[in-house]
């Protein structure tokens, strides 16, 4: 199915959280448009440019390794992976697209850091341009919005967990002293 991703209104500026955008250099002119969309989404939601690091990697196949390395630093609330894989005349497209998707998911699962998937997988260059700010929207923007939303969700979950654990600790401590 083709179309724009649903948008959700975020609670507000992300405060002091930092984000990283990883961009595959292969098909660079299209990847650059995805990056422009992602950076605009961050700006539009109050994230200052100084809170967003951009890292270029050779291609989409390298995105998972770079994402895992950055996520392990724990310096970022979320990561955005951007790239373009266009089908050619060999199965190479299938392998690169599958490994990029699987690797990015695994990096997120192993680290607990939200990592959004903004890798365009298109049958033609025209389709890729349509997804990089053309008639279908900008997958880079959508990936940045997903990263912002997930960073907000994880932060909320952590706040709730802290409130619950501090409430339980106080109750347990007072109960054991009075018993």
LUMLO-809998 format. One record per residue: residue in one letter; x, y, z of N, C-alpha, C in turn. Coordinates in steps of 0.1 Angstrom, whole numbers, padded with zeros to 4 digits, always signed. Atoms other than C-alpha are relative to their C-alpha. Layout:
N
AXYZXYZXYZ...
//
This chain:
179
X+0008-0012+0000+0000+0000+0000+0009+0012+0000X-0008-0012+0001+0013+0034-0009-0008+0012+0007X+0006-0012-0006+0006+0067+0010+0009+0005+0011X-0008-0006-0010+0017+0089+0037-0003-0007+0014X+0002+0006-0013+0022+0076+0072-0009+0009+0009X+0009-0008-0008-0004+0087+0098+0009+0008+0010X-0008-0009-0009+0008+0116+0119-0007+0001+0013X+0005-0001-0013+0003+0120+0156+0006+0013+0006X-0004-0012-0007+0006+0152+0176+0009-0004+0012X-0009+0004-0012+0036+0149+0200-0003+0010+0011X+0003-0007-0012+0034+0162+0235+0007+0014+0000X-0008-0012-0001+0060+0189+0231+0014-0002-0004X-0014+0001+0003+0096+0197+0226+0007-0011+0009X-0006+0011-0007+0119+0168+0236+0009+0003+0011X-0009-0004-0011+0138+0188+0262+0015-0002-0004X-0015+0001+0002+0175+0178+0264+0003-0013-0007X-0003+0013+0007+0172+0145+0245+0007+0003-0013X-0008+0000+0013+0196+0139+0216-0004-0011-0009X+0003+0010+0010+0190+0121+0184+0011-0001-0010X-0010+0002+0011+0212+0106+0156-0008-0004-0012X+0005+0004+0013+0204+0102+0120+0011-0006-0008X-0010+0007+0008+0223+0076+0100-0005+0000-0014X+0004-0001+0014+0223+0081+0063+0009-0008-0009X-0008+0008+0009+0234+0057+0036+0004+0008-0012X-0006-0008+0011+0256+0073+0009-0004-0005-0013X+0004+0006+0012+0245+0049-0018-0013+0007-0005X+0012-0008+0005+0219+0068-0040-0001+0013+0008X-0001-0012-0009+0231+0099-0021-0009+0011-0003X+0009-0012+0003+0210+0125-0040-0014-0003+0006X+0013+0003-0005+0178+0107-0029+0001-0001+0016X-0002+0000-0014+0192+0100+0006+0001+0014+0006X-0001-0014-0005+0200+0137+0010-0014+0006+0002X+0014-0005-0001+0163+0145+0004-0007-0007+0012X+0006+0007-0012+0153+0119+0031+0006+0007+0012X-0006-0007-0011+0178+0136+0054-0006+0014+0002X+0007-0013-0001+0163+0170+0047-0013-0001+0006X+0013+0002-0006+0129+0157+0056+0001-0003+0015X-0001+0003-0014+0141+0142+0088+0004+0012+0009X-0004-0012-0008+0159+0173+0099-0011+0010+0001X+0011-0009-0001+0129+0194+0091-0010-0004+0010X+0010+0006-0010+0107+0171+0112+0006+0003+0014X-0006-0003-0014+0131+0175+0142-0001+0015+0003X+0001-0014-0002+0132+0213+0137-0015+0004+0004X+0014-0003-0002+0094+0214+0135-0005-0004+0013X+0004+0005-0013+0091+0196+0168+0009+0005+0011X-0008-0007-0010+0115+0219+0187+0013-0006+0004X-0013+0006-0003+0146+0198+0185+0011+0009-0006X-0010-0009+0006+0176+0222+0181+0010-0008-0009X-0010+0007+0009+0201+0214+0153+0012-0006+0008X-0012+0005-0008+0228+0209+0180-0004-0013+0007X+0005+0012-0007+0207+0180+0195-0001-0012-0010X+0002+0011+0010+0208+0160+0162+0014-0002-0007X-0013+0003+0006+0240+0143+0150-0004-0008-0013X+0001+0007+0013+0242+0131+0113+0012-0008-0002X-0011+0009+0003+0263+0102+0104-0002-0007-0013X+0001+0006+0013+0269+0090+0069+0008-0013+0000X-0006+0013+0001+0277+0054+0061-0001-0004-0015X-0001+0003+0015+0285+0037+0027-0013-0004-0006X+0012+0005+0006+0252+0020+0021-0010-0005+0010X+0010+0005-0009+0220+0006+0036+0004-0012+0007X-0005+0012-0007+0237-0027+0044+0008+0004+0013X-0009-0004-0011+0260-0008+0068-0008+0007+0011X+0009-0007-0010+0231+0010+0086-0001-0008+0013X+0002+0007-0013+0225-0018+0112+0012+0001+0009X-0012+0000-0009+0261-0020+0124+0003+0014+0006X-0002-0013-0005+0264+0018+0127-0011+0004+0010X+0011-0003-0010+0230+0020+0145+0003-0007+0013X-0003+0007-0012+0241-0007+0169+0011+0007+0008X-0011-0007-0007+0273+0011+0177-0004+0013+0007X+0005-0013-0005+0256+0045+0182-0010-0003+0012X+0010+0003-0011+0228+0029+0203+0007-0004+0013X-0007+0005-0012+0253+0012+0226+0007+0012+0008X-0005-0012-0007+0267+0047+0235-0009+0005+0010X+0011-0005-0008+0234+0055+0252-0001+0015+0001X+0001-0015+0000+0238+0091+0242-0012+0005-0007X+0011-0004+0008+0207+0092+0221-0014-0005+0005X+0013+0005-0004+0170+0090+0229-0006-0009-0011X+0004+0009+0011+0164+0075+0194+0009+0003-0012X-0008-0001+0012+0181+0069+0161-0010-0001-0012X+0007+0001+0013+0168+0073+0125+0009-0005-0010X-0008+0006+0011+0181+0051+0097-0006+0004-0013X+0005-0004+0013+0178+0065+0062+0008-0006-0011X-0007+0005+0012+0187+0049+0029-0009-0003-0011X+0008+0002+0013+0176+0040-0006+0006-0013-0006X-0003+0013+0007+0176+0005-0021-0009-0001-0012X+0008+0001+0013+0164+0004-0058+0003-0013-0006X-0001+0013+0006+0157-0029-0074+0007+0001-0014X-0008+0002+0013+0181-0039-0102-0004-0012-0007X+0003+0012+0008+0183-0069-0124+0004-0013+0007X-0005+0011-0008+0197-0092-0097-0007+0000+0014X+0006+0001-0013+0185-0104-0063+0007+0008+0011X-0008-0008-0009+0210-0081-0046-0009+0009+0008X+0010-0009-0006+0181-0057-0038-0006-0007+0012X+0007+0008-0011+0163-0084-0018+0009-0002+0012X-0009+0003-0011+0193-0092+0003+0003+0012+0008X-0003-0013-0007+0203-0056+0011-0012+0005+0008X+0012-0005-0007+0167-0046+0019-0003-0008+0012X+0003+0009-0011+0161-0076+0041+0010+0001+0011X-0010-0001-0011+0194-0074+0060+0000+0014+0007X+0001-0013-0006+0190-0037+0065-0012+0001+0010X+0012+0000-0009+0155-0041+0080+0002-0009+0012X-0003+0009-0011+0165-0071+0101+0010+0005+0010X-0011-0005-0009+0197-0056+0114-0004+0012+0008X+0005-0012-0007+0180-0023+0123-0009-0004+0011X+0009+0005-0010+0153-0041+0142+0008-0007+0011X-0008+0007-0010+0179-0063+0160+0008+0010+0008X-0007-0011-0008+0199-0032+0170-0009+0006+0010X+0010-0006-0010+0168-0017+0186-0004-0010+0011X+0004+0010-0010+0158-0049+0203+0011-0003+0010X-0012+0004-0009+0193-0056+0217+0003+0012+0010X-0004-0012-0008+0198-0020+0230-0011+0006+0008X+0011-0007-0006+0163-0009+0239-0001+0015-0005X+0000-0014+0006+0170+0024+0220-0009+0000-0012X+0009-0001+0012+0142+0033+0195+0009+0003-0012X-0007-0002+0012+0156+0030+0160-0010-0001-0012X+0010+0000+0011+0133+0040+0131+0006-0004-0013X-0004+0006+0013+0134+0025+0097-0005+0010-0011X+0003-0010+0011+0135+0052+0069+0007-0004-0013X-0007+0005+0012+0150+0030+0042-0010-0002-0011X+0009+0001+0012+0132+0034+0009+0004-0012-0008X-0002+0012+0009+0129+0001-0010-0009+0002-0012X+0008-0003+0012+0117+0009-0045+0004-0008-0012X-0003+0008+0013+0114-0009-0078+0007+0009-0010X-0006-0009+0010+0124+0022-0097+0006+0013+0007X-0005-0012-0005+0143+0054-0092-0011+0010+0002X+0012-0009-0001+0111+0073-0098-0008-0002+0013X+0007+0003-0012+0094+0055-0070+0008+0005+0013X-0008-0004-0011+0123+0063-0047-0001+0015+0002X+0001-0015-0001+0121+0101-0055-0014+0003+0005X+0014-0002-0005+0083+0099-0049-0001-0001+0016X+0000+0002-0015+0091+0087-0013+0010+0009+0007X-0010-0009-0005+0118+0113-0008-0004+0015-0002X+0005-0014+0001+0096+0144-0008-0009+0002-0012X+0008-0001+0012+0076+0136-0039-0015-0003+0003X+0014+0001-0001+0040+0126-0044-0005-0009+0012X+0004+0010-0011+0040+0099-0016+0005+0005+0013X-0004-0006-0013+0056+0121+0011+0015-0002+0001X-0015+0001-0002+0091+0119+0026+0002-0010+0012X-0002+0011-0010+0100+0087+0044+0010+0004+0011X-0009-0005-0010+0128+0106+0062-0007+0007+0010X+0008-0007-0010+0104+0129+0078-0008-0010+0008X+0008+0010-0007+0081+0100+0087+0009-0008+0010X-0009+0007-0010+0111+0081+0103+0004+0009+0011X-0004-0009-0011+0121+0111+0123-0012+0002+0010X+0012-0002-0009+0085+0116+0136-0002-0013+0008X+0001+0012-0007+0084+0079+0145+0011-0001+0011X-0010+0000-0010+0117+0083+0164-0004+0009+0011X+0004-0009-0011+0104+0113+0183-0011-0006+0008X+0011+0006-0008+0072+0095+0192+0005-0012+0009X-0005+0011-0008+0090+0064+0204+0009+0005+0011X-0008-0006-0011+0115+0085+0224-0009+0005+0011X+0010-0005-0009+0086+0102+0240-0007-0011+0008X+0007+0011-0006+0069+0069+0247+0009-0007+0010X-0010+0006-0009+0101+0053+0262+0002+0009+0012X-0002-0009-0012+0107+0084+0284-0012-0001+0009X+0012+0001-0008+0071+0082+0296+0000-0013+0008X-0001+0013-0006+0075+0045+0304+0010+0000+0012X-0010-0001-0011+0106+0052+0324-0004+0009+0011X+0005-0009-0011+0090+0081+0343-0011-0008+0009X+0010+0007-0007+0061+0058+0352+0006-0011+0009X-0007+0010-0008+0084+0030+0363+0007+0006+0012X-0007-0007-0011+0104+0054+0385-0010+0003+0011X+0010-0003-0009+0072+0066+0401-0005-0012+0008X+0005+0012-0006+0060+0031+0407+0010-0006+0010X-0010+0006-0009+0093+0019+0422+0002+0008+0012X-0002-0009-0012+0097+0049+0444-0012-0001+0010X+0012+0002-0009+0061+0044+0457+0001-0013+0007X-0001+0013-0006+0067+0008+0464+0011+0000+0011X-0011+0000-0009+0100+0014+0481-0004+0007+0013X+0004-0007-0012+0084+0039+0505-0010-0008+0008X+0010+0008-0007+0055+0016+0513+0007-0012+0007X-0007+0012-0005+0078-0014+0518+0008+0004+0012X-0009-0004-0011+0102+0006+0540-0008+0004+0012X+0008-0004-0012+0075+0021+0562-0007-0012+0006X+0007+0012-0006+0057-0013+0566+0010-0008+0008X-0009+0009-0008+0088-0031+0577+0005+0006+0013X-0004-0006-0012+0097-0005+0602-0011+0000+0011X+0011+0000-0010+0063-0005+0618-0004-0014+0004X+0005+0014-0003+0059-0043+0619+0006-0006+0011
//
